[in-house]
Amino acid sequence: MTAEEFFQNIHQNLNKQLPFVVYRKPNEVEVKAILQNTDKLYITEDYSEKGFVMAPFDSTRNSILIPFEDSLSLTCHSVNLGEAFESSNKVDLMDFDCPKTDVQKNFHVDLVKTGIEAIKDAQFAKVVLSRRELFELEEVNPLATFKSLLQNYPTAFVYCWFHPKVGLWLGATPENLISTEGSRFKTMALAGTQKYEGTENVVWQNKEKEEQQFVTDFILQSVEETTERIQVSEVKTVKAGNLLHLQTNIAGVLNFKNSSFKELLDKLHPTPAVCGMPKEASKQFILNKENYNREFYTGFLGELNLQEKTTRNTNRRNVENNAYASVKNISNLYVNLRCMQILDKKALIYVGGGVTKDSNPEAEWKETQAKALVMKKVLQ
């Protein structure tokens, strides 16, 4: 299928107000789309369903599913991105929701100060505090924005997701929540942020190192009862757009004798990288103090229980080996960072950062500004 035919099919779903998702996994060329045939709103019950899942930050709310069985799946192996910037959304960078930047800044700085005080009072060890910026668009062209994201962020999970009963979201996230293939799994601890200045050979402060260790320890504790043969990599610096992060890779084997995939997801989500630690105390602080609904920001999304056939031999003429073909369940779920929501001709950009006892409120504000540039870049 050509790129033109591929995107024409997606445009048709959008024009008909039918659900769809189009996405590309990190470091891959192939772009996939799942086009739902009806406007029915599906939700997951226990994550045993098969489809593309969109889960909110607050796990007490419903996770939305675009099911494979009620959808058309398409693949495009090459996408022409040459016109992406010329045809993407044009944006007036005036924040009409909060015209005075100082008002927005003061609220976030005060929120961080309150978080630091709560940490010193031993309510929790870390909390991730966020905000959103609201911008007015001259025109809306989500698929052009999607192409701009593809071009700018080749190492990220890039997506455009739409449901007429829920909304329109786009993003480019660097963080894998969990990937499974049969009984094997891999995940990552991603935390700490600084602006990319032309080199990945940088010095990390104790605040960022501590934040990274929080996330790593949390993941290891969360998967302890449902996994075995755990492997943990060294901490390394990785680049995501115009930002640098600290990353630790974790892999192993799943063992669901006394639990389920849903129970594992409930333990992992939300991670300290998007919520805090301990999880429940920091989560309640966020819900009570941030003064807005994160919705799907810092939730997770991706392929859920995709069935893939594997054989011992790729030679299809070898009938004997093909008899040993097996079907594996594959899930690739990503934390919904670096994202925006489109409402009419408005773009809501979501950004946040981890707060510990050593955090500087002014520096935390500047970190959210740097992260907002990731989304602003594709809107200009």
SEBAFI-470624 format. One line per field, with one value per residue (C-alpha): x, z, y; residue number from 1; residue in one letter. Coordinates in nm, 3 decimals. Example, Ala and Ser with C-alpha at 12.3 -4.5 7.8 and 13.67 -1.06 7.14 Angstrom:
# SEBAFI-470624
X (1.230	1.367)
Z (0.780	0.714)
Y (-0.450	-0.106)
num (1	2)
residu (A	S)
***
This chain:
# SEBAFI-470624
X (0.000	0.132	0.162	-0.106	-0.355	-0.260	-0.339	-0.649	-0.798	-0.721	-0.870	-1.189	-1.225	-1.163	-1.416	-1.672	-1.597	-1.490	-1.219	-0.864	-0.503	-0.197	0.145	0.509	0.719	1.064	1.348	1.120	1.018	0.687	0.377	0.058	-0.305	-0.608	-0.936	-1.248	-1.557	-1.812	-1.817	-1.883	-1.689	-1.504	-1.334	-1.096	-1.213	-0.894	-0.641	-0.698	-0.865	-0.692	-0.653	-0.496	-0.543	-0.548	-0.533	-0.568	-0.337	-0.606	-0.646	-0.993	-1.117	-1.186	-0.920	-1.038	-0.985	-0.984	-1.037	-0.868	-1.187	-1.400	-1.129	-0.928	-0.551	-0.320	0.056	0.268	0.639	0.740	0.596	0.687	0.755	0.881	0.567	0.516	0.625	0.471	0.128	0.128	-0.087	-0.010	-0.023	-0.044	0.173	-0.045	-0.168	-0.528	-0.619	-0.372	-0.264	-0.007	0.274	0.355	0.020	0.090	0.449	0.359	0.099	0.345	0.630	0.400	0.279	0.640	0.710	0.406	0.534	0.878	0.719	0.513	0.830	1.005	0.698	0.756	0.424	0.617	0.974	0.898	0.609	0.573	0.392	0.255	0.072	-0.080	-0.051	-0.345	-0.285	-0.511	-0.465	-0.533	-0.614	-0.625	-0.446	-0.366	-0.217	0.027	0.126	0.167	0.406	0.606	0.633	0.754	1.025	1.140	1.135	1.260	1.350	1.009	0.671	0.476	0.097	-0.225	-0.534	-0.898	-1.234	-1.540	-1.671	-1.337	-1.113	-0.805	-0.455	-0.105	0.234	0.594	0.691	1.038	0.924	0.828	0.599	0.631	0.675	0.595	0.651	0.514	0.656	0.940	0.916	1.122	1.070	1.272	1.327	1.342	1.388	1.595	1.588	1.822	1.830	2.034	2.324	2.494	2.643	2.520	2.836	2.688	2.708	2.400	2.321	2.228	1.864	1.839	2.038	1.815	1.503	1.628	1.703	1.351	1.201	1.437	1.373	0.997	0.987	1.199	0.972	0.659	0.760	0.923	0.626	0.531	0.871	1.193	1.546	1.558	1.836	1.917	2.142	2.378	2.233	2.294	2.212	1.962	1.839	1.469	1.405	1.577	1.604	1.835	1.724	1.874	1.763	1.796	1.673	1.508	1.418	1.312	1.050	0.685	0.533	0.156	0.089	-0.056	-0.140	-0.234	-0.118	-0.375	-0.230	0.119	-0.004	-0.181	0.148	0.355	0.117	0.163	0.539	0.738	0.855	0.503	0.349	0.586	0.677	0.508	0.256	-0.076	0.032	0.189	-0.105	-0.355	-0.142	-0.148	-0.524	-0.586	-0.330	-0.267	-0.606	-0.678	-0.756	-0.455	-0.688	-0.460	-0.141	0.095	-0.139	-0.024	-0.110	-0.015	-0.070	-0.245	-0.224	-0.135	-0.107	0.199	0.278	0.638	0.802	1.132	1.219	1.129	1.122	0.749	0.810	0.945	0.615	0.772	0.913	0.596	0.413	0.596	0.465	0.346	0.135	0.268	0.082	0.272	0.203	0.392	0.276	0.421	0.384	0.195	0.450	0.523	0.165	-0.111	-0.488	-0.671	-1.002	-1.172	-0.902	-0.711	-0.409	-0.353	0.013	0.090	0.427	0.565	0.870	0.981	1.011	1.233	1.360	1.650	1.431	1.454	1.107	1.243	1.442	1.133	0.940	1.217	1.217	0.847	0.920	1.189	0.952	0.677	0.910	0.888	0.523	0.544	0.802	0.554	0.282	0.484)
Z (0.000	-0.091	0.169	-0.014	0.001	0.363	0.480	0.260	0.458	0.785	0.657	0.571	0.927	1.063	0.824	0.917	1.287	1.337	1.587	1.470	1.577	1.356	1.511	1.468	1.725	1.831	1.579	1.319	0.969	0.945	1.027	1.135	1.152	1.318	1.180	1.377	1.169	1.411	1.665	1.955	2.272	2.389	2.728	2.871	3.157	3.251	2.971	2.821	2.519	2.183	2.034	2.087	2.443	2.568	2.948	3.167	3.448	3.705	3.698	3.857	3.521	3.211	2.960	2.598	2.344	1.965	1.913	1.631	1.563	1.485	1.289	0.970	1.022	0.769	0.731	0.538	0.494	0.369	0.446	0.254	0.520	0.291	0.321	0.691	0.816	0.534	0.591	0.967	1.204	1.224	1.577	1.753	2.060	2.271	2.577	2.579	2.874	3.090	2.905	3.167	3.169	3.525	3.648	3.508	3.629	3.980	4.020	3.913	4.125	4.428	4.353	4.349	4.678	4.832	4.703	4.856	5.190	5.177	5.110	5.408	5.616	5.508	5.321	5.029	4.889	4.539	4.343	3.972	3.917	3.583	3.403	3.061	2.814	2.596	2.248	1.967	1.622	1.293	1.138	1.248	1.050	1.294	1.032	0.917	1.281	1.310	1.012	1.176	1.491	1.284	1.128	1.450	1.688	1.521	1.855	2.015	2.002	1.783	1.753	1.656	1.835	1.786	1.922	1.862	2.212	2.384	2.186	1.968	2.106	1.954	2.106	2.084	2.399	2.481	2.765	2.739	3.020	2.929	2.621	2.624	2.373	2.492	2.841	2.802	2.898	2.897	3.047	3.140	3.421	3.269	3.479	3.512	3.248	3.104	2.776	2.493	2.409	2.131	2.342	2.551	2.763	3.047	3.426	3.624	3.962	4.272	4.232	3.890	4.000	4.303	4.089	3.849	4.135	4.275	3.945	3.905	4.260	4.219	3.897	4.044	4.350	4.134	3.910	4.183	4.243	3.876	3.709	3.725	3.581	3.600	3.417	3.493	3.273	3.372	3.384	3.061	2.912	2.625	2.392	2.328	2.096	2.248	2.592	2.772	3.030	3.247	3.148	3.293	3.093	3.277	3.127	3.239	3.222	3.323	3.567	3.612	3.819	4.103	3.925	3.588	3.335	3.476	3.825	3.689	3.507	3.822	4.011	3.742	3.657	3.734	3.782	4.000	3.672	3.621	3.970	4.265	4.552	4.748	4.468	4.646	4.862	4.570	4.343	4.589	4.622	4.242	4.217	4.497	4.414	4.040	3.986	3.647	3.502	3.336	3.145	2.925	2.993	3.193	3.126	2.885	2.534	2.271	2.123	2.357	2.297	1.930	1.799	1.588	1.418	1.434	1.268	1.303	0.942	0.731	0.417	0.354	0.131	0.425	0.528	0.799	0.989	0.938	1.129	1.437	1.395	1.715	1.794	2.052	2.230	2.198	2.387	2.348	2.595	2.632	2.894	2.740	2.772	2.537	2.422	2.328	2.303	2.022	2.117	1.828	1.720	2.046	2.145	2.506	2.569	2.880	3.061	3.405	3.611	3.913	4.248	4.534	4.851	4.652	4.378	4.284	4.201	3.942	3.774	3.770	3.586	3.328	3.282	3.190	2.942	2.775	2.752	2.605	2.317	2.200	2.111	2.012	1.750	1.545	1.576	1.422)
Y (0.000	0.344	0.620	0.820	0.530	0.462	0.815	0.841	0.551	0.728	1.055	0.868	0.740	1.089	1.245	0.980	1.039	0.677	0.574	0.508	0.504	0.543	0.483	0.390	0.208	0.336	0.302	0.145	0.256	0.072	0.279	0.099	0.201	0.042	0.177	0.089	0.007	0.158	0.439	0.201	0.279	-0.033	-0.055	-0.313	-0.532	-0.717	-0.648	-0.992	-0.828	-0.785	-0.440	-0.099	0.027	0.387	0.399	0.711	0.826	0.753	0.375	0.401	0.537	0.328	0.227	0.260	-0.019	-0.014	-0.388	-0.576	-0.775	-0.467	-0.287	-0.278	-0.302	-0.136	-0.110	0.136	0.064	0.407	0.748	1.063	1.325	1.598	1.811	1.753	2.093	2.295	2.142	2.101	2.304	2.674	2.801	3.131	3.078	3.306	3.120	3.237	3.013	3.204	3.521	3.622	3.369	3.479	3.348	3.004	3.011	3.124	2.850	2.580	2.715	2.729	2.376	2.251	2.431	2.262	1.927	1.982	2.071	1.751	1.550	1.715	1.624	1.260	1.230	1.073	1.065	1.193	1.339	1.422	1.750	1.862	2.137	2.201	2.488	2.585	2.726	2.841	2.687	2.862	2.525	2.163	1.893	1.611	1.377	1.646	1.695	1.319	1.324	1.602	1.392	1.097	1.309	1.475	1.178	0.856	0.692	0.755	0.584	0.826	0.817	0.991	0.851	0.946	0.844	1.068	0.993	1.059	1.295	1.342	1.288	1.295	1.226	1.113	0.925	0.788	0.561	0.195	0.078	-0.290	-0.508	-0.879	-1.157	-1.485	-1.531	-1.281	-0.915	-0.598	-0.255	0.052	0.297	0.647	0.958	1.273	1.544	1.803	1.990	1.840	2.074	1.878	1.596	1.304	1.315	1.520	1.545	1.442	1.593	1.392	1.495	1.328	1.020	0.977	1.016	0.748	0.506	0.557	0.443	0.145	0.019	0.060	-0.144	-0.423	-0.442	-0.432	-0.724	-0.934	-1.168	-1.217	-1.253	-1.449	-1.438	-1.059	-0.875	-0.510	-0.296	-0.017	0.334	0.526	0.866	0.862	1.138	1.198	1.491	1.794	1.632	1.388	1.130	0.857	0.506	0.157	-0.145	-0.435	-0.775	-1.120	-1.397	-1.364	-1.610	-1.570	-1.884	-1.678	-1.353	-1.197	-0.939	-0.694	-0.732	-0.665	-0.352	-0.234	-0.261	-0.089	0.195	0.473	0.450	0.693	0.855	0.997	0.979	0.947	0.721	0.578	0.551	0.600	0.895	1.082	0.999	1.147	1.460	1.498	1.447	1.698	1.968	1.987	2.149	1.985	1.642	1.474	1.239	1.023	1.219	0.990	0.701	0.429	0.314	0.058	-0.285	-0.527	-0.905	-0.882	-1.239	-1.308	-1.637	-1.760	-2.060	-2.238	-2.164	-1.862	-2.080	-2.120	-2.424	-2.619	-2.776	-2.990	-2.694	-2.492	-2.762	-2.636	-2.281	-2.114	-1.811	-1.569	-1.293	-0.966	-0.644	-0.315	-0.052	0.298	0.571	0.864	1.144	1.438	1.454	1.694	1.689	1.871	2.035	2.215	2.464	2.444	2.236	2.131	2.046	1.839	1.859	1.773	1.685	1.485	1.664	1.544	1.709	1.861	2.014	2.381	2.523	2.767	2.489	2.266	2.536	2.566	2.189	2.195	2.476	2.262	1.967	2.182	2.270	1.907	1.956	2.324	2.241	2.039	2.302	2.588)
num (1	2	3	4	5	6	7	8	9	10	11	12	13	14	15	16	17	18	19	20	21	22	23	24	25	26	27	28	29	30	31	32	33	34	35	36	37	38	39	40	41	42	43	44	45	46	47	48	49	50	51	52	53	54	55	56	57	58	59	60	61	62	63	64	65	66	67	68	69	70	71	72	73	74	75	76	77	78	79	80	81	82	83	84	85	86	87	88	89	90	91	92	93	94	95	96	97	98	99	100	101	102	103	104	105	106	107	108	109	110	111	112	113	114	115	116	117	118	119	120	121	122	123	124	125	126	127	128	129	130	131	132	133	134	135	136	137	138	139	140	141	142	143	144	145	146	147	148	149	150	151	152	153	154	155	156	157	158	159	160	161	162	163	164	165	166	167	168	169	170	171	172	173	174	175	176	177	178	179	180	181	182	183	184	185	186	187	188	189	190	191	192	193	194	195	196	197	198	199	200	201	202	203	204	205	206	207	208	209	210	211	212	213	214	215	216	217	218	219	220	221	222	223	224	225	226	227	228	229	230	231	232	233	234	235	236	237	238	239	240	241	242	243	244	245	246	247	248	249	250	251	252	253	254	255	256	257	258	259	260	261	262	263	264	265	266	267	268	269	270	271	272	273	274	275	276	277	278	279	280	281	282	283	284	285	286	287	288	289	290	291	292	293	294	295	296	297	298	299	300	301	302	303	304	305	306	307	308	309	310	311	312	313	314	315	316	317	318	319	320	321	322	323	324	325	326	327	328	329	330	331	332	333	334	335	336	337	338	339	340	341	342	343	344	345	346	347	348	349	350	351	352	353	354	355	356	357	358	359	360	361	362	363	364	365	366	367	368	369	370	371	372	373	374	375	376	377	378	379	380)
residu (M	T	A	E	E	F	F	Q	N	I	H	Q	N	L	N	K	Q	L	P	F	V	V	Y	R	K	P	N	E	V	E	V	K	A	I	L	Q	N	T	D	K	L	Y	I	T	E	D	Y	S	E	K	G	F	V	M	A	P	F	D	S	T	R	N	S	I	L	I	P	F	E	D	S	L	S	L	T	C	H	S	V	N	L	G	E	A	F	E	S	S	N	K	V	D	L	M	D	F	D	C	P	K	T	D	V	Q	K	N	F	H	V	D	L	V	K	T	G	I	E	A	I	K	D	A	Q	F	A	K	V	V	L	S	R	R	E	L	F	E	L	E	E	V	N	P	L	A	T	F	K	S	L	L	Q	N	Y	P	T	A	F	V	Y	C	W	F	H	P	K	V	G	L	W	L	G	A	T	P	E	N	L	I	S	T	E	G	S	R	F	K	T	M	A	L	A	G	T	Q	K	Y	E	G	T	E	N	V	V	W	Q	N	K	E	K	E	E	Q	Q	F	V	T	D	F	I	L	Q	S	V	E	E	T	T	E	R	I	Q	V	S	E	V	K	T	V	K	A	G	N	L	L	H	L	Q	T	N	I	A	G	V	L	N	F	K	N	S	S	F	K	E	L	L	D	K	L	H	P	T	P	A	V	C	G	M	P	K	E	A	S	K	Q	F	I	L	N	K	E	N	Y	N	R	E	F	Y	T	G	F	L	G	E	L	N	L	Q	E	K	T	T	R	N	T	N	R	R	N	V	E	N	N	A	Y	A	S	V	K	N	I	S	N	L	Y	V	N	L	R	C	M	Q	I	L	D	K	K	A	L	I	Y	V	G	G	G	V	T	K	D	S	N	P	E	A	E	W	K	E	T	Q	A	K	A	L	V	M	K	K	V	L	Q)
***
